């Protein structure tokens, strides 16, 4: 079980419990699969690293078994822009966040408004709003939306010398505004970096993510605090939790 213990935390999940990882020798993968077969009592299906190549999954237009699929890929695997003409208009809202770790020296300069380039938080706020309006020009397959409202708020956090950024975008249309909200906070974060880079090169932009969305066929969604990753296996075990 030595190989299983050493590799399991880093391998990918594919076809039930069949595991593989690029970068590991094929004989190591074979040994791992033998160990897993002895534990779970099932013979694994062919692997992309085995003798029988696995065909790449192709997206379909149907609902299938309800599994998520990539909407920006056509049946031949080529990138495409999604046709939303058949969708109904609805009110759509998205909220995203971002954190910029400044470090103590740069943070103090921002807090006292002594950065040479000027008022960091105000400039970054305007940049974020402008970025949201330019999303379709920056993201190739993103639709051009008529935004109803864009909000960008920046808050100084003394505990970790950071700037917390929250962006909200809304529209009434056929597709969501998640990308607009995320672009807003990303551009605002980059602007904070640009304004402060003369004071510190250790600034880090991190944790850009969607926090909430509402509207459209999929309805409302909010980020969960649960960050446990589960690797599914046969009935002999219900799952392996990786922390």
C-alpha positions as CSV (number, residue, x, y, z in Angstrom):
1,X,0.0,0.0,0.0
2,X,3.1,2.3,0.0
3,X,2.4,3.5,-3.5
4,X,-1.3,4.1,-2.8
5,X,-0.5,6.2,0.3
6,X,2.1,8.3,-1.5
7,X,0.2,9.0,-4.7
8,X,-3.5,9.1,-3.7
9,X,-3.4,12.7,-2.3
10,X,-2.1,14.0,-5.7
11,X,-3.7,11.9,-8.4
12,X,-6.7,12.9,-10.5
13,X,-10.1,11.3,-10.5
14,X,-11.4,9.5,-13.5
15,X,-14.0,6.8,-14.2
16,X,-15.0,5.8,-10.7
17,X,-11.9,4.9,-8.7
18,X,-9.5,4.6,-11.6
19,X,-6.7,7.1,-10.9
20,X,-4.0,8.4,-13.0
21,X,-1.6,11.4,-13.0
22,X,0.6,12.8,-15.6
23,X,4.3,12.9,-14.5
24,X,4.2,9.4,-12.9
25,X,6.0,6.5,-14.6
26,X,3.6,4.0,-16.2
27,X,4.9,1.1,-14.1
28,X,4.1,3.2,-11.0
29,X,0.5,3.8,-12.2
30,X,0.1,0.1,-13.0
31,X,1.3,-0.8,-9.5
32,X,-1.1,1.7,-8.0
33,X,-4.1,0.3,-10.0
34,X,-3.2,-3.3,-8.9
35,X,-3.2,-2.2,-5.2
36,X,-6.5,-0.4,-5.7
37,X,-8.0,-3.5,-7.3
38,X,-6.9,-5.7,-4.4
39,X,-8.5,-3.2,-2.0
40,X,-11.7,-2.5,-3.8
41,X,-12.2,-5.9,-5.5
42,X,-12.9,-4.4,-9.0
43,X,-10.9,-4.3,-12.2
44,X,-10.4,-0.8,-13.4
45,X,-11.4,0.4,-16.9
46,X,-8.7,1.3,-19.4
47,X,-6.7,4.4,-18.6
48,X,-5.3,7.2,-20.7
49,X,-1.9,6.0,-19.6
50,X,-2.6,2.3,-20.3
51,X,-2.4,0.3,-23.5
52,X,-5.9,1.2,-24.6
53,X,-6.3,4.9,-25.2
54,X,-9.4,6.5,-23.8
55,X,-11.4,8.7,-26.2
56,X,-12.0,12.3,-24.9
57,X,-15.5,13.0,-23.7
58,X,-17.6,15.0,-26.2
59,X,-20.2,17.4,-25.0
60,X,-23.8,16.9,-26.1
61,X,-26.7,19.1,-26.5
62,X,-28.9,16.9,-24.4
63,X,-29.2,16.8,-20.7
64,X,-27.7,13.3,-20.5
65,X,-27.3,12.1,-17.0
66,X,-27.4,15.7,-15.6
67,X,-23.6,16.0,-15.3
68,X,-22.1,19.5,-16.0
69,X,-20.7,20.2,-19.4
70,X,-18.7,22.9,-21.1
71,X,-21.2,25.1,-23.0
72,X,-18.5,26.9,-25.0
73,X,-17.4,23.8,-26.8
74,X,-19.2,22.3,-29.8
75,X,-19.7,18.6,-30.7
76,X,-16.3,18.5,-32.4
77,X,-14.5,20.0,-29.4
78,X,-14.0,23.4,-31.0
79,X,-14.6,26.7,-29.1
80,X,-17.9,28.5,-29.8
81,X,-19.9,31.4,-28.6
82,X,-23.2,30.2,-27.0
83,X,-26.4,31.1,-28.8
84,X,-28.7,32.7,-26.3
85,X,-31.4,33.8,-28.7
86,X,-33.9,31.2,-27.4
87,X,-33.4,32.3,-23.7
88,X,-35.9,34.5,-21.9
89,X,-34.9,37.8,-20.4
90,X,-34.6,37.9,-16.7
91,X,-33.1,40.0,-14.0
92,X,-29.6,38.8,-13.3
93,X,-27.2,39.7,-10.5
94,X,-23.7,38.5,-9.7
95,X,-21.3,39.4,-6.8
96,X,-17.6,38.6,-6.9
97,X,-14.7,39.3,-4.5
98,X,-10.9,39.7,-4.6
99,X,-8.2,40.4,-2.0
100,X,-5.0,42.3,-2.5
101,X,-2.2,41.6,0.0
102,X,-0.3,44.9,0.3
103,X,2.2,44.3,3.1
104,X,2.5,46.7,6.0
105,X,4.5,49.5,4.3
106,X,2.3,49.8,1.3
107,X,-0.8,49.4,3.4
108,X,0.1,52.3,5.6
109,X,0.7,54.5,2.6
110,X,-2.7,53.6,1.1
111,X,-4.4,54.1,4.4
112,X,-2.9,57.6,4.8
113,X,-3.4,58.4,1.1
114,X,0.3,59.0,0.6
115,X,0.8,56.9,-2.5
116,X,2.6,59.1,-5.1
117,X,0.1,58.2,-7.8
118,X,-2.9,59.5,-5.8
119,X,-6.0,58.1,-4.2
120,X,-5.6,54.3,-4.7
121,X,-9.1,53.2,-3.6
122,X,-11.0,55.8,-5.7
123,X,-9.0,55.1,-8.8
124,X,-9.3,51.4,-8.4
125,X,-13.0,51.7,-7.9
126,X,-13.5,53.6,-11.2
127,X,-11.2,51.1,-12.9
128,X,-13.3,48.2,-11.7
129,X,-16.5,49.8,-13.0
130,X,-14.8,50.5,-16.3
131,X,-13.5,47.0,-16.5
132,X,-16.9,45.5,-16.0
133,X,-18.2,47.5,-19.0
134,X,-15.3,46.2,-21.1
135,X,-15.7,42.5,-20.2
136,X,-16.9,41.3,-23.7
137,X,-13.8,43.0,-25.2
138,X,-11.5,41.1,-22.9
139,X,-13.1,37.7,-22.7
140,X,-13.4,36.3,-26.2
141,X,-16.6,34.3,-26.0
142,X,-18.4,36.5,-23.5
143,X,-21.6,38.3,-24.7
144,X,-21.9,42.0,-24.8
145,X,-24.4,43.0,-22.2
146,X,-26.4,46.1,-21.4
147,X,-25.5,46.5,-17.7
148,X,-28.1,48.0,-15.4
149,X,-25.7,48.7,-12.6
150,X,-22.1,48.0,-11.5
151,X,-20.9,48.5,-7.9
152,X,-17.3,48.2,-6.7
153,X,-16.3,48.6,-3.0
154,X,-12.8,48.5,-1.6
155,X,-12.2,48.1,2.1
156,X,-8.9,48.2,4.0
157,X,-8.3,45.3,6.3
158,X,-5.7,46.0,9.0
159,X,-5.5,42.4,10.2
160,X,-3.6,41.2,7.1
161,X,-2.7,44.6,5.5
162,X,-4.9,43.9,2.6
163,X,-7.6,45.5,0.4
164,X,-10.8,43.6,0.2
165,X,-12.7,44.2,-3.1
166,X,-16.3,43.4,-3.8
167,X,-18.0,43.9,-7.1
168,X,-21.6,43.5,-8.1
169,X,-23.1,43.6,-11.6
170,X,-26.7,43.4,-12.7
171,X,-28.6,43.3,-16.0
172,X,-31.9,42.3,-17.5
173,X,-31.1,40.0,-20.3
174,X,-30.6,36.5,-21.7
175,X,-27.3,35.6,-20.0
176,X,-25.6,36.1,-16.6
177,X,-23.2,38.8,-15.4
178,X,-20.8,36.6,-13.5
179,X,-17.9,37.5,-15.8
180,X,-18.7,41.2,-15.4
181,X,-18.5,41.0,-11.6
182,X,-15.3,39.0,-11.7
183,X,-13.7,41.3,-14.2
184,X,-14.6,44.3,-12.1
185,X,-12.8,43.0,-9.0
186,X,-9.8,41.7,-11.1
187,X,-9.3,45.0,-12.8
188,X,-9.7,46.9,-9.5
189,X,-7.1,44.6,-7.9
190,X,-4.7,45.1,-10.8
191,X,-5.2,48.9,-10.4
192,X,-4.3,48.7,-6.7
193,X,-1.1,46.8,-7.7
194,X,-0.2,49.4,-10.3
195,X,-0.8,52.3,-8.0
196,X,1.3,50.7,-5.2
197,X,4.0,48.8,-7.0
198,X,6.6,51.5,-6.4
199,X,6.2,51.1,-2.7
200,X,6.4,47.3,-2.7
201,X,7.1,44.4,-5.2
202,X,5.6,41.8,-2.7
203,X,2.0,42.8,-3.4
204,X,-0.2,39.7,-4.2
205,X,-3.6,39.7,-5.9
206,X,-5.5,36.6,-4.7
207,X,-8.9,34.9,-4.0
208,X,-10.7,36.2,-7.1
209,X,-14.0,34.3,-7.0
210,X,-17.8,34.4,-7.6
211,X,-19.7,34.7,-4.3
212,X,-23.3,34.9,-5.5
213,X,-25.4,34.8,-8.7
214,X,-29.2,35.0,-9.3
215,X,-31.5,34.9,-12.3
216,X,-31.7,32.7,-15.3
217,X,-32.6,29.1,-15.7
218,X,-30.2,27.9,-13.1
219,X,-31.6,30.2,-10.4
220,X,-29.7,31.4,-7.4
221,X,-26.3,30.2,-6.2
222,X,-24.1,31.2,-3.3
223,X,-20.6,30.1,-2.4
224,X,-20.5,27.4,0.4
225,X,-17.9,27.5,3.1
226,X,-17.4,23.7,2.7
227,X,-14.1,23.1,0.9
228,X,-13.8,19.3,1.4
229,X,-12.9,17.3,-1.7
230,X,-14.3,13.8,-2.0
231,X,-12.8,11.1,-4.3
232,X,-15.5,8.5,-5.1
233,X,-14.8,4.8,-5.0
234,X,-16.8,1.6,-5.4
235,X,-19.4,0.4,-2.9
236,X,-16.7,-1.1,-0.7
237,X,-16.0,2.4,0.5
238,X,-18.2,5.5,0.4
239,X,-15.4,7.9,-0.3
240,X,-12.0,9.1,0.6
241,X,-11.9,12.7,2.0
242,X,-8.9,14.7,1.1
243,X,-8.2,17.7,3.3
